[in-house]
Each structure stands twice: as C-alpha cells, then as structure tokens.
Amino acid sequence: MPERFTSGLYGPDLVKAMGEAPDLALAKFKLPTREARKVLADAIIEGVDAGEREPEVLAARATAALRNAIEGGLLSE
C-alpha cells in the first residue's frame, strides 16, 4: 500500500471516498484496464490533495481526466 495511505495523511473516511470514486468514474466507460485505473487514481489523488472530499466530485474529476486521456490518444475505448 502506498505510504500516503499508511502514513495517516488520509483518514479512513477519505480513503473510503477515494475507493468509491474510481468505480463511479469507470462505470461511464468500458476501460477496465490498468492504464485507465492509473489515470483515475492520479486524478483522484490530485483532487484530494486540492481539498476535495466528495466521492461524486472526485469521480467527476477522474472521469474528465479519463476523457482527456482518451481524446489525447493515450487510451482507447
């Protein structure tokens, strides 16, 4: 597990929200790939580091990042 999770930097409720967000975002796509999950995870962590705490908002940010990756040719549906 990454150090930021075990260090206590993120509390249990926040880790739970971060865990829910990728599934919410991936539900909009047919990309259950490692690369897609990495794009989602990076976007979610950036959102959390910026102060966001709501899973739905984190998912929206992650979805936007995934769309950008697809449109930029980094991922394909």
C-alpha positions, 0 to 999 in steps of 0.5 A, spaced: 500 500 500 502 506 498 505 510 504 500 516 503 495 511 505 499 508 511 502 514 513 495 517 516 495 523 511 488 520 509 483 518 514 479 512 513 473 516 511 477 519 505 480 513 503 473 510 503 471 516 498 477 515 494 475 507 493 468 509 491 470 514 486 474 510 481 468 505 480 463 511 479 468 514 474 469 507 470 462 505 470 461 511 464 466 507 460 468 500 458 476 501 460 477 496 465 484 496 464 490 498 468 492 504 464 485 507 465 485 505 473 492 509 473 489 515 470 483 515 475 487 514 481 492 520 479 486 524 478 483 522 484 489 523 488 490 530 485 483 532 487 484 530 494 490 533 495 486 540 492 481 539 498 476 535 495 472 530 499 466 528 495 466 521 492 461 524 486 466 530 485 472 526 485 469 521 480 467 527 476 474 529 476 477 522 474 472 521 469 474 528 465 481 526 466 479 519 463 476 523 457 482 527 456 486 521 456 482 518 451 481 524 446 489 525 447 490 518 444 493 515 450 487 510 451 482 507 447 475 505 448 
